[in-house]
Amino acid sequence: MLNPEGYADLIKRALPNYVEVKGFSFVGGAREPQRGLHYEDMPIFQEIKDFANRLAKLTGYIVTAEHEESRVVLLCRDEDSKKNRIIDFDKL
């Protein structure tokens, strides 16, 4: 997981209410040999969490939810976004 500062700059420019931090999954087109991806290239959940926490520190966003099986962490811009979110990993 590279360049958190660059991603943080993009987030600060766009100011989305939500950011889903996730890695790729080795399914579908990702498995095509010409893509050059391998199963071992998939980030583990802890790497995704660490990256999301770094983005939160750099942007002031709030780590709101995570779903380990999907390897995703949800960041919210502020408490209003957190309160009004539709994405609820607990319902999955």
C-alpha atoms as a printed R data frame, in Angstrom:
   type eleno elety resid chain resno       x       y       z
1  ATOM     1    CA   MET     A     1   0.000   0.000   0.000
2  ATOM     2    CA   LEU     A     2   1.893   2.945  -1.349
3  ATOM     3    CA   ASN     A     3   1.719   6.735  -1.197
4  ATOM     4    CA   PRO     A     4  -0.844   7.458   1.543
5  ATOM     5    CA   GLU     A     5   0.104  11.151   1.320
6  ATOM     6    CA   GLY     A     6  -0.925  11.255  -2.346
7  ATOM     7    CA   TYR     A     7  -4.254   9.578  -1.647
8  ATOM     8    CA   ALA     A     8  -4.804  11.891   1.325
9  ATOM     9    CA   ASP     A     9  -4.253  14.912  -0.929
10 ATOM    10    CA   LEU     A    10  -6.882  13.606  -3.366
11 ATOM    11    CA   ILE     A    11  -9.340  13.012  -0.539
12 ATOM    12    CA   LYS     A    12  -8.769  16.522   0.831
13 ATOM    13    CA   ARG     A    13  -9.382  17.995  -2.620
14 ATOM    14    CA   ALA     A    14 -12.563  16.063  -3.354
15 ATOM    15    CA   LEU     A    15 -13.970  16.021   0.210
16 ATOM    16    CA   PRO     A    16 -16.173  12.952  -0.292
17 ATOM    17    CA   ASN     A    17 -18.432  11.987   2.593
18 ATOM    18    CA   TYR     A    18 -17.165   8.404   2.456
19 ATOM    19    CA   VAL     A    19 -14.024   6.600   1.401
20 ATOM    20    CA   GLU     A    20 -13.862   2.825   1.143
21 ATOM    21    CA   VAL     A    21 -10.305   1.641   1.583
22 ATOM    22    CA   LYS     A    22  -9.845  -1.774   0.011
23 ATOM    23    CA   GLY     A    23  -7.411  -3.880  -1.942
24 ATOM    24    CA   PHE     A    24  -7.951  -5.889  -5.074
25 ATOM    25    CA   SER     A    25  -9.275  -9.440  -5.014
26 ATOM    26    CA   PHE     A    26  -7.765 -12.184  -7.107
27 ATOM    27    CA   VAL     A    27 -10.996 -13.004  -8.964
28 ATOM    28    CA   GLY     A    28 -12.381 -12.470 -12.439
29 ATOM    29    CA   GLY     A    29 -10.200 -10.375 -14.737
30 ATOM    30    CA   ALA     A    30  -7.514 -10.037 -12.071
31 ATOM    31    CA   ARG     A    31  -6.671 -13.693 -12.714
32 ATOM    32    CA   GLU     A    32  -5.875 -13.172 -16.397
33 ATOM    33    CA   PRO     A    33  -2.158 -13.809 -16.911
34 ATOM    34    CA   GLN     A    34  -1.636 -10.649 -18.978
35 ATOM    35    CA   ARG     A    35  -2.626  -8.544 -15.933
36 ATOM    36    CA   GLY     A    36   0.497  -9.726 -14.128
37 ATOM    37    CA   LEU     A    37  -1.284 -10.043 -10.775
38 ATOM    38    CA   HIS     A    38  -0.859 -12.925  -8.368
39 ATOM    39    CA   TYR     A    39  -2.735 -14.181  -5.336
40 ATOM    40    CA   GLU     A    40   0.228 -13.185  -3.171
41 ATOM    41    CA   ASP     A    41  -0.156  -9.566  -4.357
42 ATOM    42    CA   MET     A    42  -3.486  -9.178  -2.534
43 ATOM    43    CA   PRO     A    43  -3.033  -7.065   0.589
44 ATOM    44    CA   ILE     A    44  -4.019  -8.753   3.827
45 ATOM    45    CA   PHE     A    45  -6.713  -7.126   5.924
46 ATOM    46    CA   GLN     A    46  -4.236  -5.757   8.468
47 ATOM    47    CA   GLU     A    47  -2.391  -3.905   5.685
48 ATOM    48    CA   ILE     A    48  -5.664  -2.361   4.542
49 ATOM    49    CA   LYS     A    49  -6.526  -1.350   8.124
50 ATOM    50    CA   ASP     A    50  -3.090   0.196   8.606
51 ATOM    51    CA   PHE     A    51  -3.419   2.141   5.359
52 ATOM    52    CA   ALA     A    52  -6.928   3.323   6.308
53 ATOM    53    CA   ASN     A    53  -5.684   4.468   9.716
54 ATOM    54    CA   ARG     A    54  -2.847   6.368   8.050
55 ATOM    55    CA   LEU     A    55  -5.327   8.054   5.682
56 ATOM    56    CA   ALA     A    56  -7.538   8.953   8.636
57 ATOM    57    CA   LYS     A    57  -4.610  10.624  10.391
58 ATOM    58    CA   LEU     A    58  -3.622  12.533   7.278
59 ATOM    59    CA   THR     A    59  -7.145  13.692   6.391
60 ATOM    60    CA   GLY     A    60  -9.010  13.953   9.692
61 ATOM    61    CA   TYR     A    61 -11.552  11.401   8.480
62 ATOM    62    CA   ILE     A    62 -13.072   8.931  10.945
63 ATOM    63    CA   VAL     A    63 -12.563   5.165  10.734
64 ATOM    64    CA   THR     A    64 -16.194   4.122  10.999
65 ATOM    65    CA   ALA     A    65 -16.553   0.484  10.055
66 ATOM    66    CA   GLU     A    66 -14.689  -2.497   8.704
67 ATOM    67    CA   HIS     A    67 -15.586  -5.785   7.100
68 ATOM    68    CA   GLU     A    68 -12.747  -8.273   7.292
69 ATOM    69    CA   GLU     A    69 -14.201 -10.837   4.875
70 ATOM    70    CA   SER     A    70 -14.488  -8.152   2.188
71 ATOM    71    CA   ARG     A    71 -11.173  -6.569   3.153
72 ATOM    72    CA   VAL     A    72 -12.659  -3.084   3.358
73 ATOM    73    CA   VAL     A    73 -12.534  -0.204   5.853
74 ATOM    74    CA   LEU     A    74 -14.972   2.715   5.700
75 ATOM    75    CA   LEU     A    75 -13.844   6.274   6.441
76 ATOM    76    CA   CYS     A    76 -16.360   9.066   7.037
77 ATOM    77    CA   ARG     A    77 -15.623  12.756   6.607
78 ATOM    78    CA   ASP     A    78 -17.273  13.842   9.875
79 ATOM    79    CA   GLU     A    79 -19.749  12.822  12.573
80 ATOM    80    CA   ASP     A    80 -22.743  13.827  10.397
81 ATOM    81    CA   SER     A    81 -21.540  11.559   7.602
82 ATOM    82    CA   LYS     A    82 -20.962   8.791  10.117
83 ATOM    83    CA   LYS     A    83 -24.449   9.184  11.587
84 ATOM    84    CA   ASN     A    84 -26.204   9.387   8.200
85 ATOM    85    CA   ARG     A    85 -24.337   6.628   6.410
86 ATOM    86    CA   ILE     A    86 -26.193   3.989   4.450
87 ATOM    87    CA   ILE     A    87 -23.258   1.610   4.315
88 ATOM    88    CA   ASP     A    88 -23.516  -0.655   7.328
89 ATOM    89    CA   PHE     A    89 -21.137  -3.603   7.306
90 ATOM    90    CA   ASP     A    90 -22.832  -5.078  10.373
91 ATOM    91    CA   LYS     A    91 -25.868  -5.853   8.188
92 ATOM    92    CA   LEU     A    92 -23.793  -7.929   5.741
